[in-house]
Amino acid sequence: MMIVFIAVSVVVVVSLLRWLGGQGHGLPPHGPLTKTPLDILKERFARGEIDKEEFEERRRLLGD
């Protein structure tokens, strides 16, 4: 009977911790929920995926 009580206690504690700690999951850790095309372009430039010339051309095409 003692084992059943311990098992139930563990399940309750684990469930409570998961419920309390699970609040807000699925959201990005910071920043806006959606990124603008310009934000994505700036990130790609910062990571070195595109050079300055390509960045400026695409920024011009975006109208900024």
PQR file with spaces between the fields and no chain letter, atoms N, CA, C, O and H, PARSE charges and radii, in Angstrom:
ATOM       1  N    MET     1       0.818   -1.196    0.000 -0.4000 1.5000
ATOM       2  CA   MET     1       0.000    0.000    0.000 -0.0000 2.0000
ATOM       3  C    MET     1       0.864    1.262    0.000  0.5500 1.7000
ATOM       4  O    MET     1       0.514    2.274   -0.607 -0.5500 1.4000
ATOM       5  N    MET     2       1.983    1.178    0.686 -0.4000 1.5000
ATOM       6  CA   MET     2       2.903    2.316    0.757 -0.0000 2.0000
ATOM       7  C    MET     2       3.490    2.620   -0.618  0.5500 1.7000
ATOM       8  O    MET     2       3.700    3.785   -0.955 -0.5500 1.4000
ATOM       9  H    MET     2       2.267    0.356    1.179  0.4000 1.0000
ATOM      10  N    ILE     3       3.756    1.595   -1.410 -0.4000 1.5000
ATOM      11  CA   ILE     3       4.322    1.781   -2.752 -0.0000 2.0000
ATOM      12  C    ILE     3       3.321    2.514   -3.645  0.5500 1.7000
ATOM      13  O    ILE     3       3.709    3.380   -4.429 -0.5500 1.4000
ATOM      14  H    ILE     3       3.585    0.649   -1.137  0.4000 1.0000
ATOM      15  N    VAL     4       2.055    2.177   -3.533 -0.4000 1.5000
ATOM      16  CA   VAL     4       1.020    2.836   -4.327 -0.0000 2.0000
ATOM      17  C    VAL     4       0.946    4.315   -3.955  0.5500 1.7000
ATOM      18  O    VAL     4       0.840    5.169   -4.836 -0.5500 1.4000
ATOM      19  H    VAL     4       1.740    1.473   -2.896  0.4000 1.0000
ATOM      20  N    PHE     5       1.000    4.622   -2.667 -0.4000 1.5000
ATOM      21  CA   PHE     5       0.965    6.016   -2.215 -0.0000 2.0000
ATOM      22  C    PHE     5       2.162    6.795   -2.755  0.5500 1.7000
ATOM      23  O    PHE     5       2.006    7.924   -3.219 -0.5500 1.4000
ATOM      24  H    PHE     5       1.086    3.929   -1.952  0.4000 1.0000
ATOM      25  N    ILE     6       3.341    6.209   -2.699 -0.4000 1.5000
ATOM      26  CA   ILE     6       4.549    6.868   -3.209 -0.0000 2.0000
ATOM      27  C    ILE     6       4.440    7.076   -4.717  0.5500 1.7000
ATOM      28  O    ILE     6       4.776    8.150   -5.215 -0.5500 1.4000
ATOM      29  H    ILE     6       3.468    5.291   -2.322  0.4000 1.0000
ATOM      30  N    ALA     7       3.977    6.069   -5.447 -0.4000 1.5000
ATOM      31  CA   ALA     7       3.841    6.174   -6.900 -0.0000 2.0000
ATOM      32  C    ALA     7       2.843    7.275   -7.269  0.5500 1.7000
ATOM      33  O    ALA     7       3.104    8.068   -8.174 -0.5500 1.4000
ATOM      34  H    ALA     7       3.703    5.196   -5.042  0.4000 1.0000
ATOM      35  N    VAL     8       1.718    7.326   -6.585 -0.4000 1.5000
ATOM      36  CA   VAL     8       0.714    8.355   -6.862 -0.0000 2.0000
ATOM      37  C    VAL     8       1.280    9.734   -6.528  0.5500 1.7000
ATOM      38  O    VAL     8       1.056   10.692   -7.269 -0.5500 1.4000
ATOM      39  H    VAL     8       1.505    6.682   -5.851  0.4000 1.0000
ATOM      40  N    SER     9       2.003    9.837   -5.432 -0.4000 1.5000
ATOM      41  CA   SER     9       2.617   11.114   -5.053 -0.0000 2.0000
ATOM      42  C    SER     9       3.596   11.591   -6.111  0.5500 1.7000
ATOM      43  O    SER     9       3.605   12.771   -6.461 -0.5500 1.4000
ATOM      44  H    SER     9       2.185    9.059   -4.831  0.4000 1.0000
ATOM      45  N    VAL    10       4.418   10.689   -6.622 -0.4000 1.5000
ATOM      46  CA   VAL    10       5.387   11.042   -7.657 -0.0000 2.0000
ATOM      47  C    VAL    10       4.663   11.502   -8.922  0.5500 1.7000
ATOM      48  O    VAL    10       5.050   12.501   -9.528 -0.5500 1.4000
ATOM      49  H    VAL    10       4.410    9.730   -6.337  0.4000 1.0000
ATOM      50  N    VAL    11       3.631   10.792   -9.318 -0.4000 1.5000
ATOM      51  CA   VAL    11       2.875   11.165  -10.510 -0.0000 2.0000
ATOM      52  C    VAL    11       2.241   12.546  -10.330  0.5500 1.7000
ATOM      53  O    VAL    11       2.257   13.355  -11.258 -0.5500 1.4000
ATOM      54  H    VAL    11       3.316    9.980   -8.826  0.4000 1.0000
ATOM      55  N    VAL    12       1.694   12.819   -9.174 -0.4000 1.5000
ATOM      56  CA   VAL    12       1.070   14.122   -8.917 -0.0000 2.0000
ATOM      57  C    VAL    12       2.114   15.231   -8.968  0.5500 1.7000
ATOM      58  O    VAL    12       1.879   16.270   -9.585 -0.5500 1.4000
ATOM      59  H    VAL    12       1.681   12.162   -8.420  0.4000 1.0000
ATOM      60  N    VAL    13       3.260   15.026   -8.329 -0.4000 1.5000
ATOM      61  CA   VAL    13       4.311   16.049   -8.318 -0.0000 2.0000
ATOM      62  C    VAL    13       4.836   16.295   -9.728  0.5500 1.7000
ATOM      63  O    VAL    13       4.987   17.446  -10.137 -0.5500 1.4000
ATOM      64  H    VAL    13       3.451   14.182   -7.827  0.4000 1.0000
ATOM      65  N    VAL    14       5.111   15.242  -10.469 -0.4000 1.5000
ATOM      66  CA   VAL    14       5.620   15.392  -11.836 -0.0000 2.0000
ATOM      67  C    VAL    14       4.581   16.091  -12.710  0.5500 1.7000
ATOM      68  O    VAL    14       4.927   16.975  -13.493 -0.5500 1.4000
ATOM      69  H    VAL    14       4.989   14.307  -10.137  0.4000 1.0000
ATOM      70  N    SER    15       3.331   15.707  -12.586 -0.4000 1.5000
ATOM      71  CA   SER    15       2.272   16.348  -13.378 -0.0000 2.0000
ATOM      72  C    SER    15       2.147   17.826  -13.032  0.5500 1.7000
ATOM      73  O    SER    15       1.981   18.660  -13.922 -0.5500 1.4000
ATOM      74  H    SER    15       3.050   14.989  -11.950  0.4000 1.0000
ATOM      75  N    LEU    16       2.224   18.150  -11.766 -0.4000 1.5000
ATOM      76  CA   LEU    16       2.133   19.544  -11.335 -0.0000 2.0000
ATOM      77  C    LEU    16       3.304   20.359  -11.870  0.5500 1.7000
ATOM      78  O    LEU    16       3.114   21.478  -12.348 -0.5500 1.4000
ATOM      79  H    LEU    16       2.358   17.473  -11.042  0.4000 1.0000
ATOM      80  N    LEU    17       4.503   19.812  -11.794 -0.4000 1.5000
ATOM      81  CA   LEU    17       5.676   20.518  -12.310 -0.0000 2.0000
ATOM      82  C    LEU    17       5.594   20.722  -13.819  0.5500 1.7000
ATOM      83  O    LEU    17       5.953   21.786  -14.323 -0.5500 1.4000
ATOM      84  H    LEU    17       4.657   18.904  -11.406  0.4000 1.0000
ATOM      85  N    ARG    18       5.130   19.723  -14.528 -0.4000 1.5000
ATOM      86  CA   ARG    18       4.997   19.861  -15.985 -0.0000 2.0000
ATOM      87  C    ARG    18       3.931   20.886  -16.335  0.5500 1.7000
ATOM      88  O    ARG    18       4.101   21.656  -17.280 -0.5500 1.4000
ATOM      89  H    ARG    18       4.839   18.859  -14.119  0.4000 1.0000
ATOM      90  N    TRP    19       2.847   20.906  -15.594 -0.4000 1.5000
ATOM      91  CA   TRP    19       1.777   21.865  -15.860 -0.0000 2.0000
ATOM      92  C    TRP    19       2.245   23.284  -15.583  0.5500 1.7000
ATOM      93  O    TRP    19       2.001   24.183  -16.387 -0.5500 1.4000
ATOM      94  H    TRP    19       2.709   20.280  -14.826  0.4000 1.0000
ATOM      95  N    LEU    20       2.914   23.497  -14.458 -0.4000 1.5000
ATOM      96  CA   LEU    20       3.400   24.834  -14.110 -0.0000 2.0000
ATOM      97  C    LEU    20       4.519   25.282  -15.039  0.5500 1.7000
ATOM      98  O    LEU    20       4.571   26.447  -15.433 -0.5500 1.4000
ATOM      99  H    LEU    20       3.113   22.767  -13.804  0.4000 1.0000
ATOM     100  N    GLY    21       5.403   24.375  -15.385 -0.4000 1.5000
ATOM     101  CA   GLY    21       6.530   24.712  -16.251 -0.0000 2.0000
ATOM     102  C    GLY    21       6.162   24.774  -17.715  0.5500 1.7000
ATOM     103  O    GLY    21       6.925   25.310  -18.519 -0.5500 1.4000
ATOM     104  H    GLY    21       5.360   23.428  -15.064  0.4000 1.0000
ATOM     105  N    GLY    22       5.022   24.244  -18.078 -0.4000 1.5000
ATOM     106  CA   GLY    22       4.623   24.192  -19.475 -0.0000 2.0000
ATOM     107  C    GLY    22       3.924   25.440  -19.963  0.5500 1.7000
ATOM     108  O    GLY    22       3.594   25.534  -21.145 -0.5500 1.4000
ATOM     109  H    GLY    22       4.402   23.809  -17.425  0.4000 1.0000
ATOM     110  N    GLN    23       3.692   26.397  -19.092 -0.4000 1.5000
ATOM     111  CA   GLN    23       3.012   27.621  -19.499 -0.0000 2.0000
ATOM     112  C    GLN    23       3.893   28.399  -20.463  0.5500 1.7000
ATOM     113  O    GLN    23       5.064   28.643  -20.173 -0.5500 1.4000
ATOM     114  H    GLN    23       3.960   26.321  -18.132  0.4000 1.0000
ATOM     115  N    GLY    24       3.339   28.791  -21.611 -0.4000 1.5000
ATOM     116  CA   GLY    24       4.078   29.614  -22.563 -0.0000 2.0000
ATOM     117  C    GLY    24       4.887   28.830  -23.577  0.5500 1.7000
ATOM     118  O    GLY    24       5.573   29.430  -24.405 -0.5500 1.4000
ATOM     119  H    GLY    24       2.388   28.593  -21.846  0.4000 1.0000
ATOM     120  N    HIS    25       4.827   27.520  -23.539 -0.4000 1.5000
ATOM     121  CA   HIS    25       5.584   26.750  -24.529 -0.0000 2.0000
ATOM     122  C    HIS    25       4.994   26.968  -25.914  0.5500 1.7000
ATOM     123  O    HIS    25       3.792   27.192  -26.060 -0.5500 1.4000
ATOM     124  H    HIS    25       4.270   27.033  -22.867  0.4000 1.0000
ATOM     125  N    GLY    26       5.836   26.900  -26.915 -0.4000 1.5000
ATOM     126  CA   GLY    26       5.403   27.097  -28.283 -0.0000 2.0000
ATOM     127  C    GLY    26       5.563   28.525  -28.749  0.5500 1.7000
ATOM     128  O    GLY    26       5.368   28.809  -29.931 -0.5500 1.4000
ATOM     129  H    GLY    26       6.812   26.718  -26.797  0.4000 1.0000
ATOM     130  N    LEU    27       5.909   29.423  -27.862 -0.4000 1.5000
ATOM     131  CA   LEU    27       6.141   30.807  -28.237 -0.0000 2.0000
ATOM     132  C    LEU    27       7.640   31.041  -28.364  0.5500 1.7000
ATOM     133  O    LEU    27       8.424   30.390  -27.673 -0.5500 1.4000
ATOM     134  H    LEU    27       6.067   29.192  -26.902  0.4000 1.0000
ATOM     135  N    PRO    28       8.046   31.939  -29.218 -0.5600 1.5000
ATOM     136  CA   PRO    28       9.469   32.234  -29.308  0.2800 2.0000
ATOM     137  C    PRO    28       9.960   32.849  -28.004  0.5500 1.7000
ATOM     138  O    PRO    28       9.192   33.515  -27.309 -0.5500 1.4000
ATOM     139  N    PRO    29      11.232   32.636  -27.663 -0.5600 1.5000
ATOM     140  CA   PRO    29      11.738   33.146  -26.401  0.2800 2.0000
ATOM     141  C    PRO    29      11.719   34.663  -26.303  0.5500 1.7000
ATOM     142  O    PRO    29      11.618   35.200  -25.200 -0.5500 1.4000
ATOM     143  N    HIS    30      11.812   35.363  -27.413 -0.4000 1.5000
ATOM     144  CA   HIS    30      11.785   36.819  -27.402 -0.0000 2.0000
ATOM     145  C    HIS    30      11.485   37.326  -28.798  0.5500 1.7000
ATOM     146  O    HIS    30      11.534   36.573  -29.770 -0.5500 1.4000
ATOM     147  H    HIS    30      11.895   34.928  -28.309  0.4000 1.0000
ATOM     148  N    GLY    31      11.179   38.585  -28.886 -0.4000 1.5000
ATOM     149  CA   GLY    31      10.940   39.188  -30.193 -0.0000 2.0000
ATOM     150  C    GLY    31       9.504   39.046  -30.638  0.5500 1.7000
ATOM     151  O    GLY    31       8.682   38.438  -29.952 -0.5500 1.4000
ATOM     152  H    GLY    31      11.139   39.197  -28.096  0.4000 1.0000
ATOM     153  N    PRO    32       9.212   39.611  -31.791 -0.5600 1.5000
ATOM     154  CA   PRO    32       7.837   39.569  -32.294  0.2800 2.0000
ATOM     155  C    PRO    32       7.452   38.157  -32.726  0.5500 1.7000
ATOM     156  O    PRO    32       8.309   37.318  -33.004 -0.5500 1.4000
ATOM     157  N    LEU    33       6.154   37.921  -32.776 -0.4000 1.5000
ATOM     158  CA   LEU    33       5.676   36.605  -33.177 -0.0000 2.0000
ATOM     159  C    LEU    33       5.917   36.345  -34.652  0.5500 1.7000
ATOM     160  O    LEU    33       6.135   35.201  -35.053 -0.5500 1.4000
ATOM     161  H    LEU    33       5.458   38.603  -32.550  0.4000 1.0000
ATOM     162  N    THR    34       5.882   37.386  -35.459 -0.4000 1.5000
ATOM     163  CA   THR    34       6.160   37.229  -36.882 -0.0000 2.0000
ATOM     164  C    THR    34       7.235   38.220  -37.286  0.5500 1.7000
ATOM     165  O    THR    34       7.299   39.339  -36.778 -0.5500 1.4000
ATOM     166  H    THR    34       5.706   38.315  -35.133  0.4000 1.0000
ATOM     167  N    LYS    35       8.067   37.791  -38.199 -0.4000 1.5000
ATOM     168  CA   LYS    35       9.152   38.644  -38.680 -0.0000 2.0000
ATOM     169  C    LYS    35       8.762   39.232  -40.025  0.5500 1.7000
ATOM     170  O    LYS    35       8.113   38.584  -40.846 -0.5500 1.4000
ATOM     171  H    LYS    35       8.015   36.881  -38.612  0.4000 1.0000
ATOM     172  N    THR    36       9.170   40.465  -40.226 -0.4000 1.5000
ATOM     173  CA   THR    36       8.932   41.097  -41.515 -0.0000 2.0000
ATOM     174  C    THR    36       9.983   40.595  -42.497  0.5500 1.7000
ATOM     175  O    THR    36      11.022   40.082  -42.079 -0.5500 1.4000
ATOM     176  H    THR    36       9.697   40.991  -39.559  0.4000 1.0000
ATOM     177  N    PRO    37       9.730   40.734  -43.788 -0.5600 1.5000
ATOM     178  CA   PRO    37      10.751   40.351  -44.768  0.2800 2.0000
ATOM     179  C    PRO    37      12.069   41.092  -44.543  0.5500 1.7000
ATOM     180  O    PRO    37      13.144   40.528  -44.749 -0.5500 1.4000
ATOM     181  N    LEU    38      11.987   42.349  -44.122 -0.4000 1.5000
ATOM     182  CA   LEU    38      13.209   43.108  -43.861 -0.0000 2.0000
ATOM     183  C    LEU    38      13.971   42.532  -42.668  0.5500 1.7000
ATOM     184  O    LEU    38      15.201   42.486  -42.685 -0.5500 1.4000
ATOM     185  H    LEU    38      11.115   42.808  -43.954  0.4000 1.0000
ATOM     186  N    ASP    39      13.255   42.094  -41.635 -0.4000 1.5000
ATOM     187  CA   ASP    39      13.907   41.465  -40.485 -0.0000 2.0000
ATOM     188  C    ASP    39      14.667   40.215  -40.912  0.5500 1.7000
ATOM     189  O    ASP    39      15.801   39.993  -40.489 -0.5500 1.4000
ATOM     190  H    ASP    39      12.256   42.131  -41.621  0.4000 1.0000
ATOM     191  N    ILE    40      14.041   39.410  -41.744 -0.4000 1.5000
ATOM     192  CA   ILE    40      14.679   38.182  -42.228 -0.0000 2.0000
ATOM     193  C    ILE    40      15.895   38.520  -43.073  0.5500 1.7000
ATOM     194  O    ILE    40      16.935   37.871  -42.961 -0.5500 1.4000
ATOM     195  H    ILE    40      13.120   39.590  -42.088  0.4000 1.0000
ATOM     196  N    LEU    41      15.765   39.529  -43.912 -0.4000 1.5000
ATOM     197  CA   LEU    41      16.886   39.958  -44.750 -0.0000 2.0000
ATOM     198  C    LEU    41      18.058   40.419  -43.886  0.5500 1.7000
ATOM     199  O    LEU    41      19.206   40.068  -44.156 -0.5500 1.4000
ATOM     200  H    LEU    41      14.920   40.056  -44.003  0.4000 1.0000
ATOM     201  N    LYS    42      17.770   41.201  -42.853 -0.4000 1.5000
ATOM     202  CA   LYS    42      18.826   41.672  -41.952 -0.0000 2.0000
ATOM     203  C    LYS    42      19.513   40.512  -41.239  0.5500 1.7000
ATOM     204  O    LYS    42      20.732   40.520  -41.069 -0.5500 1.4000
ATOM     205  H    LYS    42      16.837   41.486  -42.633  0.4000 1.0000
ATOM     206  N    GLU    43      18.746   39.530  -40.829 -0.4000 1.5000
ATOM     207  CA   GLU    43      19.322   38.356  -40.173 -0.0000 2.0000
ATOM     208  C    GLU    43      20.234   37.588  -41.126  0.5500 1.7000
ATOM     209  O    GLU    43      21.320   37.159  -40.737 -0.5500 1.4000
ATOM     210  H    GLU    43      17.755   39.524  -40.968  0.4000 1.0000
ATOM     211  N    ARG    44      19.799   37.415  -42.361 -0.4000 1.5000
ATOM     212  CA   ARG    44      20.618   36.705  -43.347 -0.0000 2.0000
ATOM     213  C    ARG    44      21.922   37.445  -43.608  0.5500 1.7000
ATOM     214  O    ARG    44      22.973   36.822  -43.755 -0.5500 1.4000
ATOM     215  H    ARG    44      18.917   37.764  -42.677  0.4000 1.0000
ATOM     216  N    PHE    45      21.859   38.769  -43.666 -0.4000 1.5000
ATOM     217  CA   PHE    45      23.061   39.575  -43.866 -0.0000 2.0000
ATOM     218  C    PHE    45      23.984   39.445  -42.653  0.5500 1.7000
ATOM     219  O    PHE    45      25.198   39.307  -42.806 -0.5500 1.4000
ATOM     220  H    PHE    45      21.005   39.275  -43.547  0.4000 1.0000
ATOM     221  N    ALA    46      23.413   39.488  -41.461 -0.4000 1.5000
ATOM     222  CA   ALA    46      24.205   39.377  -40.234 -0.0000 2.0000
ATOM     223  C    ALA    46      24.886   38.014  -40.124  0.5500 1.7000
ATOM     224  O    ALA    46      25.995   37.916  -39.599 -0.5500 1.4000
ATOM     225  H    ALA    46      22.427   39.600  -41.336  0.4000 1.0000
ATOM     226  N    ARG    47      24.231   36.964  -40.615 -0.4000 1.5000
ATOM     227  CA   ARG    47      24.827   35.620  -40.575 -0.0000 2.0000
ATOM     228  C    ARG    47      25.837   35.398  -41.689  0.5500 1.7000
ATOM     229  O    ARG    47      26.537   34.386  -41.703 -0.5500 1.4000
ATOM     230  H    ARG    47      23.330   37.044  -41.041  0.4000 1.0000
ATOM     231  N    GLY    48      25.916   36.337  -42.618 -0.4000 1.5000
ATOM     232  CA   GLY    48      26.860   36.201  -43.723 -0.0000 2.0000
ATOM     233  C    GLY    48      26.344   35.366  -44.876  0.5500 1.7000
ATOM     234  O    GLY    48      27.123   34.951  -45.734 -0.5500 1.4000
ATOM     235  H    GLY    48      25.348   37.160  -42.606  0.4000 1.0000
ATOM     236  N    GLU    49      25.050   35.112  -44.913 -0.4000 1.5000
ATOM     237  CA   GLU    49      24.473   34.320  -45.999 -0.0000 2.0000
ATOM     238  C    GLU    49      24.435   35.106  -47.307  0.5500 1.7000
ATOM     239  O    GLU    49      24.495   34.523  -48.390 -0.5500 1.4000
ATOM     240  H    GLU    49      24.417   35.449  -44.215  0.4000 1.0000
ATOM     241  N    ILE    50      24.336   36.428  -47.202 -0.4000 1.5000
ATOM     242  CA   ILE    50      24.327   37.282  -48.392 -0.0000 2.0000
ATOM     243  C    ILE    50      25.343   38.404  -48.182  0.5500 1.7000
ATOM     244  O    ILE    50      25.622   38.798  -47.050 -0.5500 1.4000
ATOM     245  H    ILE    50      24.287   36.902  -46.323  0.4000 1.0000
ATOM     246  N    ASP    51      25.889   38.909  -49.283 -0.4000 1.5000
ATOM     247  CA   ASP    51      26.863   40.002  -49.170 -0.0000 2.0000
ATOM     248  C    ASP    51      26.143   41.355  -49.154  0.5500 1.7000
ATOM     249  O    ASP    51      24.924   41.430  -49.303 -0.5500 1.4000
ATOM     250  H    ASP    51      25.663   38.589  -50.202  0.4000 1.0000
ATOM     251  N    LYS    52      26.931   42.422  -48.970 -0.4000 1.5000
ATOM     252  CA   LYS    52      26.362   43.765  -48.842 -0.0000 2.0000
ATOM     253  C    LYS    52      25.599   44.177  -50.097  0.5500 1.7000
ATOM     254  O    LYS    52      24.532   44.785  -50.011 -0.5500 1.4000
ATOM     255  H    LYS    52      27.922   42.361  -48.849  0.4000 1.0000
ATOM     256  N    GLU    53      26.149   43.844  -51.256 -0.4000 1.5000
ATOM     257  CA   GLU    53      25.497   44.217  -52.519 -0.0000 2.0000
ATOM     258  C    GLU    53      24.123   43.568  -52.635  0.5500 1.7000
ATOM     259  O    GLU    53      23.141   44.226  -52.977 -0.5500 1.4000
ATOM     260  H    GLU    53      27.015   43.350  -51.326  0.4000 1.0000
ATOM     261  N    GLU    54      24.066   42.267  -52.346 -0.4000 1.5000
ATOM     262  CA   GLU    54      22.788   41.559  -52.432 -0.0000 2.0000
ATOM     263  C    GLU    54      21.810   42.088  -51.373  0.5500 1.7000
ATOM     264  O    GLU    54      20.618   42.234  -51.645 -0.5500 1.4000
ATOM     265  H    GLU    54      24.865   41.733  -52.068  0.4000 1.0000
ATOM     266  N    PHE    55      22.315   42.371  -50.177 -0.4000 1.5000
ATOM     267  CA   PHE    55      21.468   42.929  -49.118 -0.0000 2.0000
ATOM     268  C    PHE    55      20.833   44.243  -49.562  0.5500 1.7000
ATOM     269  O    PHE    55      19.625   44.439  -49.430 -0.5500 1.4000
ATOM     270  H    PHE    55      23.283   42.252  -49.957  0.4000 1.0000
ATOM     271  N    GLU    56      21.661   45.137  -50.086 -0.4000 1.5000
ATOM     272  CA   GLU    56      21.153   46.450  -50.493 -0.0000 2.0000
ATOM     273  C    GLU    56      20.166   46.348  -51.647  0.5500 1.7000
ATOM     274  O    GLU    56      19.172   47.073  -51.683 -0.5500 1.4000
ATOM     275  H    GLU    56      22.642   44.978  -50.193  0.4000 1.0000
ATOM     276  N    GLU    57      20.436   45.452  -52.588 -0.4000 1.5000
ATOM     277  CA   GLU    57      19.521   45.264  -53.720 -0.0000 2.0000
ATOM     278  C    GLU    57      18.165   44.748  -53.236  0.5500 1.7000
ATOM     279  O    GLU    57      17.119   45.260  -53.636 -0.5500 1.4000
ATOM     280  H    GLU    57      21.244   44.863  -52.559  0.4000 1.0000
ATOM     281  N    ARG    58      18.191   43.742  -52.381 -0.4000 1.5000
ATOM     282  CA   ARG    58      16.931   43.176  -51.892 -0.0000 2.0000
ATOM     283  C    ARG    58      16.189   44.166  -50.992  0.5500 1.7000
ATOM     284  O    ARG    58      14.960   44.225  -51.014 -0.5500 1.4000
ATOM     285  H    ARG    58      19.040   43.326  -52.055  0.4000 1.0000
ATOM     286  N    ARG    59      16.929   44.937  -50.206 -0.4000 1.5000
ATOM     287  CA   ARG    59      16.297   45.952  -49.368 -0.0000 2.0000
ATOM     288  C    ARG    59      15.607   46.998  -50.243  0.5500 1.7000
ATOM     289  O    ARG    59      14.507   47.456  -49.932 -0.5500 1.4000
ATOM     290  H    ARG    59      17.928   44.889  -50.188  0.4000 1.0000
ATOM     291  N    ARG    60      16.264   47.365  -51.335 -0.4000 1.5000
ATOM     292  CA   ARG    60      15.668   48.325  -52.262 -0.0000 2.0000
ATOM     293  C    ARG    60      14.391   47.743  -52.863  0.5500 1.7000
ATOM     294  O    ARG    60      13.385   48.442  -52.990 -0.5500 1.4000
ATOM     295  H    ARG    60      17.157   46.993  -51.588  0.4000 1.0000
ATOM     296  N    LEU    61      14.435   46.469  -53.231 -0.4000 1.5000
ATOM     297  CA   LEU    61      13.247   45.828  -53.800 -0.0000 2.0000
ATOM     298  C    LEU    61      12.089   45.760  -52.795  0.5500 1.7000
ATOM     299  O    LEU    61      10.919   45.803  -53.174 -0.5500 1.4000
ATOM     300  H    LEU    61      15.252   45.902  -53.128  0.4000 1.0000
ATOM     301  N    LEU    62      12.436   45.654  -51.527 -0.4000 1.5000
ATOM     302  CA   LEU    62      11.394   45.621  -50.496 -0.0000 2.0000
ATOM     303  C    LEU    62      10.801   47.001  -50.235  0.5500 1.7000
ATOM     304  O    LEU    62       9.757   47.128  -49.594 -0.5500 1.4000
ATOM     305  H    LEU    62      13.387   45.619  -51.219  0.4000 1.0000
ATOM     306  N    GLY    63      11.473   48.029  -50.736 -0.4000 1.5000
ATOM     307  CA   GLY    63      10.943   49.373  -50.593 -0.0000 2.0000
ATOM     308  C    GLY    63      11.331   50.058  -49.307  0.5500 1.7000
ATOM     309  O    GLY    63      10.631   50.955  -48.839 -0.5500 1.4000
ATOM     310  H    GLY    63      12.320   47.926  -51.256  0.4000 1.0000
ATOM     311  N    ASP    64      12.452   49.638  -48.727 -0.4000 1.5000
ATOM     312  CA   ASP    64      12.880   50.284  -47.481 -0.0000 2.0000
ATOM     313  C    ASP    64      14.235   50.918  -47.662  0.5500 1.7000
ATOM     314  O    ASP    64      14.768   51.512  -46.726 -0.5500 1.4000
ATOM     315  H    ASP    64      13.021   48.909  -49.107  0.4000 1.0000
